[in-house]
Amino acid sequence: MIVGILKIIIYAFFAYSAYMFFRFFKALNKASKPPRASKGTSGIMVKDDICNTYLPKENAIREVYEGKEYYFCSSECRQKFLEQKKSQ
């Protein structure tokens, strides 16, 4: 009976040791890889002049008006901008 319990404890110890060994080398492998660059984001923020918010350039609605680029957070802000320019 004591021998059986001792065998179970020894097997559990070896299983735990193998698990920790595996985790250690998996973490080393992960740390040695360079971080992935995020795809499609430039990090450039643009301002919506209508509602005064900043948003990533990739997510903005772009409008070229009289040779100048303007960026908007929504089609509603873009429409307000165009209406303001028409009334001037």
Secondary structure, DSSP 8 states (H G I E B T S, - for coil): -HHHHHHHHHHHHHHHHHHHHHHHHHHHHHHHS-----TT----EEEETTTTEEEEGGGSEEEEETTEEEEESSHHHHHHHHHHHHH-
